[in-house]
Amino acid sequence: MPISYTLRGKRQDQAIEREGTLTDEQLAEVDINQDSALINLAIRHLHAQGFLVDWEECTLDKGNDQPADTYIRHKKRWTHNSKVPNRK
């Protein structure tokens, strides 16, 4: 079951957004129920392609008729958007 992602961040004050899909082969490396592991896998995949960006936000879409989940980099950890206090 492939998982789609959209990562947003900045590189030298320039906004960067990258979309992609984690394949079944890539997903074999991680626990698919741990969203932070999925985000880190997507980041490693993009780093391998040369995208060295300060990622700030990630949206994961697992399909299965579930809404996509958005995560924010908060205090050096990936936190679900709904759990970030006073986000502006």
Backbone as a chain_set.jsonl record, in Angstrom:
{"seq": "MPISYTLRGKRQDQAIEREGTLTDEQLAEVDINQDSALINLAIRHLHAQGFLVDWEECTLDKGNDQPADTYIRHKKRWTHNSKVPNRK", "coords": {"N": [[0.837, -1.167, 0.0], [1.093, 1.88, -1.114], [2.198, 5.061, 0.189], [1.452, 8.424, 0.09], [3.196, 11.551, 0.192], [3.713, 14.979, 1.136], [6.148, 17.273, 1.484], [7.139, 20.278, 3.052], [9.258, 23.071, 3.242], [12.174, 25.144, 3.894], [14.935, 26.463, 2.092], [17.666, 28.336, 2.289], [16.026, 30.657, 2.696], [14.163, 30.271, 0.705], [11.072, 28.989, -0.254], [10.27, 25.57, -0.378], [8.68, 22.8, -1.826], [7.911, 19.418, -1.974], [6.554, 16.565, -3.455], [5.757, 13.102, -3.176], [5.847, 9.482, -3.316], [5.905, 6.784, -1.127], [7.085, 3.632, -1.704], [6.033, 0.145, -1.62], [8.305, -1.393, -1.293], [10.113, 0.415, -0.068], [8.675, 0.881, 2.258], [8.92, -1.456, 3.641], [11.033, -1.175, 5.308], [10.26, 0.187, 7.621], [8.005, 0.753, 10.449], [4.807, 0.989, 9.51], [2.786, 2.099, 10.962], [3.807, 4.075, 12.471], [3.96, 7.287, 12.167], [5.989, 9.279, 12.292], [8.246, 7.828, 11.606], [7.666, 7.265, 8.954], [7.732, 9.836, 7.861], [10.429, 10.5, 8.298], [11.594, 8.578, 6.647], [10.731, 9.476, 4.13], [12.111, 11.914, 4.076], [14.788, 11.018, 4.123], [14.81, 9.747, 1.65], [14.479, 11.952, -0.078], [16.78, 13.401, 0.594], [18.709, 11.686, -0.424], [18.304, 12.175, -3.074], [19.372, 14.628, -3.318], [18.069, 16.795, -2.167], [18.508, 18.899, 0.187], [17.042, 20.228, 2.654], [15.504, 22.363, 5.091], [13.103, 20.917, 6.464], [9.767, 21.639, 7.394], [7.088, 21.006, 7.519], [4.827, 18.298, 6.964], [2.64, 16.367, 5.027], [0.867, 13.422, 5.182], [-0.632, 10.912, 3.277], [-2.377, 8.143, 3.551], [-4.211, 6.831, 2.101], [-6.831, 4.51, 1.949], [-9.409, 5.646, 2.41], [-9.107, 7.45, 4.475], [-8.663, 10.658, 5.966], [-5.991, 12.873, 5.008], [-3.085, 13.356, 7.045], [-1.507, 16.023, 8.733], [1.68, 17.081, 9.739], [3.837, 18.929, 11.887], [7.051, 20.322, 12.29], [8.047, 20.596, 15.421], [9.699, 21.808, 18.144], [11.957, 20.237, 17.488], [10.789, 17.805, 16.833], [8.488, 15.69, 15.05], [5.202, 16.557, 15.065], [1.727, 16.001, 15.316], [-0.425, 18.179, 13.605], [-2.734, 19.039, 14.986], [-1.941, 18.905, 17.6], [-0.086, 20.812, 18.168], [0.666, 23.484, 20.155], [-0.808, 26.718, 20.109], [-0.243, 27.427, 17.369], [0.871, 29.582, 14.86]], "CA": [[0.0, 0.0, 0.0], [1.924, 3.087, -1.185], [1.79, 6.208, 0.997], [1.854, 9.689, -0.539], [3.617, 12.584, 1.13], [4.094, 16.306, 0.668], [7.025, 17.93, 2.451], [7.329, 21.705, 2.823], [10.322, 23.627, 4.063], [12.914, 26.28, 3.341], [16.371, 26.358, 1.834], [18.159, 29.697, 2.072], [14.854, 31.539, 2.653], [13.306, 29.957, -0.439], [10.1, 27.942, 0.063], [10.415, 24.355, -1.177], [7.645, 21.786, -1.601], [8.146, 18.206, -2.757], [5.578, 15.491, -3.295], [6.269, 11.807, -3.586], [5.156, 8.291, -2.839], [6.736, 5.73, -0.557], [6.688, 2.358, -2.307], [5.985, -1.007, -0.727], [9.695, -1.789, -1.03], [10.649, 1.351, 0.925], [7.916, 0.749, 3.495], [9.347, -2.672, 4.339], [12.077, -0.762, 6.252], [9.742, 0.909, 8.792], [6.681, 0.444, 10.978], [3.911, 1.913, 8.803], [1.87, 2.712, 11.922], [4.534, 5.148, 13.139], [4.029, 8.344, 11.158], [7.289, 9.966, 12.294], [9.172, 6.976, 10.848], [7.335, 7.463, 7.54], [8.239, 11.159, 7.483], [11.893, 10.41, 8.227], [11.909, 7.796, 5.451], [10.551, 10.381, 2.992], [13.212, 12.88, 4.112], [16.0, 10.309, 3.687], [14.671, 9.532, 0.204], [14.746, 13.23, -0.739], [18.206, 13.719, 0.794], [19.462, 10.859, -1.375], [18.142, 12.805, -4.381], [20.048, 15.922, -3.291], [17.232, 17.852, -1.586], [18.901, 19.182, 1.562], [16.114, 21.31, 2.987], [15.023, 22.4, 6.465], [11.688, 20.569, 6.335], [8.98, 22.179, 8.498], [5.723, 20.474, 7.521], [4.646, 17.123, 6.12], [1.307, 15.784, 4.939], [0.883, 12.011, 4.806], [-1.911, 10.381, 2.813], [-2.263, 6.687, 3.532], [-5.291, 6.253, 1.306], [-7.869, 3.799, 2.723], [-10.539, 6.523, 2.731], [-8.802, 8.246, 5.657], [-8.151, 11.981, 5.586], [-4.54, 13.055, 5.128], [-2.636, 13.924, 8.315], [-0.439, 17.002, 8.594], [2.599, 17.127, 10.871], [4.661, 20.126, 11.959], [8.3, 20.15, 13.042], [7.851, 21.413, 16.618], [10.709, 21.467, 19.151], [12.809, 19.19, 16.906], [10.057, 16.547, 16.679], [7.315, 15.749, 14.188], [4.021, 16.55, 15.911], [0.484, 16.167, 14.554], [-0.837, 19.585, 13.545], [-3.751, 19.327, 15.997], [-1.334, 18.867, 18.933], [0.893, 21.89, 18.309], [-0.001, 24.583, 20.856], [-0.726, 28.106, 19.626], [0.454, 27.527, 16.081], [0.497, 30.792, 14.116]], "C": [[0.89, 1.241, 0.0], [1.33, 4.227, -0.346], [2.335, 7.466, 0.33], [2.242, 10.698, 0.531], [3.844, 13.894, 0.388], [4.91, 16.94, 1.781], [7.199, 19.387, 2.053], [8.42, 22.214, 3.761], [10.99, 24.79, 3.375], [14.371, 25.905, 3.151], [16.827, 27.755, 1.451], [17.01, 30.675, 1.817], [13.964, 31.333, 1.43], [12.381, 28.8, -0.05], [10.246, 26.783, -0.92], [9.273, 23.417, -0.819], [7.922, 20.612, -2.527], [7.087, 17.177, -2.416], [6.203, 14.191, -3.76], [5.43, 10.689, -3.01], [6.181, 7.31, -2.31], [6.213, 4.397, -1.075], [6.656, 1.25, -1.256], [7.392, -1.46, -0.348], [10.334, -0.889, 0.032], [9.973, 1.156, 2.279], [8.289, -0.496, 4.282], [10.387, -2.345, 5.416], [11.533, -0.204, 7.563], [8.394, 0.357, 9.241], [5.706, 1.454, 10.362], [2.882, 2.562, 9.722], [2.527, 3.862, 12.68], [4.798, 6.26, 12.118], [5.368, 9.077, 11.141], [8.336, 9.147, 11.543], [8.927, 7.121, 9.35], [7.879, 8.804, 7.043], [9.756, 11.12, 7.34], [12.343, 9.602, 7.019], [11.792, 8.672, 4.199], [11.697, 11.393, 2.924], [14.514, 12.224, 3.658], [15.984, 10.079, 2.179], [14.994, 10.824, -0.559], [16.204, 13.659, -0.563], [19.063, 12.941, -0.191], [19.382, 11.429, -2.791], [18.773, 14.197, -4.428], [19.235, 17.069, -2.724], [17.574, 18.005, -0.107], [18.165, 20.44, 1.997], [15.784, 21.228, 4.473], [13.508, 22.178, 6.414], [10.926, 20.995, 7.583], [7.603, 21.545, 8.617], [5.637, 19.282, 6.578], [3.196, 16.669, 6.178], [1.453, 14.361, 4.435], [-0.514, 11.584, 4.408], [-1.756, 8.876, 2.634], [-3.352, 6.031, 2.691], [-6.364, 5.692, 2.226], [-9.01, 4.703, 3.184], [-10.336, 7.293, 4.031], [-8.328, 9.622, 5.202], [-6.637, 12.038, 5.772], [-4.227, 13.71, 6.471], [-1.473, 14.869, 8.055], [0.357, 17.069, 9.889], [3.487, 18.35, 10.739], [5.93, 19.772, 12.734], [8.232, 21.118, 14.211], [8.822, 20.934, 17.693], [11.51, 20.238, 18.738], [12.125, 17.831, 16.777], [8.886, 16.763, 15.731], [6.086, 15.546, 15.06], [2.79, 16.77, 15.04], [0.022, 17.612, 14.688], [-1.816, 19.943, 14.661], [-3.165, 19.392, 17.407], [-0.288, 19.951, 19.158], [0.198, 23.073, 18.97], [0.244, 25.931, 20.181], [0.045, 28.26, 18.333], [-0.053, 28.745, 15.33], [1.01, 30.699, 12.727]], "O": [[1.399, 1.612, 1.058], [0.112, 4.333, -0.197], [3.528, 7.562, 0.042], [1.691, 10.7, 1.632], [4.126, 13.917, -0.811], [4.417, 17.122, 2.894], [7.382, 19.704, 0.878], [8.485, 21.826, 4.927], [10.469, 25.355, 2.414], [14.954, 25.148, 3.926], [16.425, 28.291, 0.418], [17.025, 31.425, 0.84], [13.092, 32.159, 1.16], [12.841, 27.762, 0.424], [10.334, 26.985, -2.132], [8.937, 23.259, 0.355], [8.142, 20.795, -3.724], [6.766, 16.948, -1.25], [7.073, 14.183, -4.631], [4.44, 10.917, -2.314], [7.194, 7.038, -2.954], [5.038, 4.074, -0.904], [7.182, 1.402, -0.154], [7.635, -1.863, 0.79], [11.018, -1.379, 0.93], [10.62, 1.254, 3.322], [7.999, -0.579, 5.476], [10.602, -3.139, 6.332], [12.279, -0.127, 8.539], [7.736, -0.396, 8.524], [5.778, 2.646, 10.664], [2.177, 3.48, 9.305], [1.862, 4.551, 13.453], [5.73, 6.182, 11.318], [5.837, 9.461, 10.069], [9.222, 9.717, 10.907], [9.873, 7.104, 8.562], [8.42, 8.893, 5.941], [10.305, 11.647, 6.372], [13.375, 9.912, 6.425], [12.648, 8.618, 3.316], [12.197, 11.694, 1.84], [15.266, 12.819, 2.886], [17.011, 10.2, 1.512], [15.7, 10.791, -1.567], [16.796, 14.222, -1.484], [20.032, 13.473, -0.733], [20.273, 11.202, -3.609], [18.718, 14.87, -5.458], [19.672, 18.217, -2.794], [17.001, 17.326, 0.745], [18.606, 21.561, 1.743], [15.784, 20.141, 5.049], [12.733, 23.132, 6.332], [11.376, 20.748, 8.702], [7.011, 21.544, 9.696], [6.284, 19.254, 5.531], [2.601, 16.596, 7.253], [2.076, 14.113, 3.402], [-1.477, 11.863, 5.121], [-1.102, 8.402, 1.705], [-3.403, 4.805, 2.584], [-6.76, 6.351, 3.188], [-9.522, 4.509, 4.286], [-11.312, 7.745, 4.63], [-7.667, 9.743, 4.171], [-6.08, 11.324, 6.606], [-5.008, 14.52, 6.973], [-0.573, 14.571, 7.27], [-0.206, 17.109, 10.983], [3.847, 18.76, 9.635], [5.887, 19.02, 13.708], [8.347, 22.329, 14.021], [8.768, 19.775, 18.105], [11.716, 19.319, 19.53], [12.8, 16.812, 16.627], [8.358, 17.869, 15.618], [5.934, 14.511, 15.711], [2.796, 17.612, 14.142], [0.077, 18.191, 15.774], [-1.737, 21.035, 15.225], [-3.825, 19.887, 18.321], [0.329, 20.006, 20.222], [-0.757, 23.615, 18.414], [1.354, 26.236, 19.745], [0.9, 29.138, 18.221], [-1.261, 28.927, 15.176], [0.805, 31.615, 11.93]]}, "num_chains": 1, "name": "protein.A"}
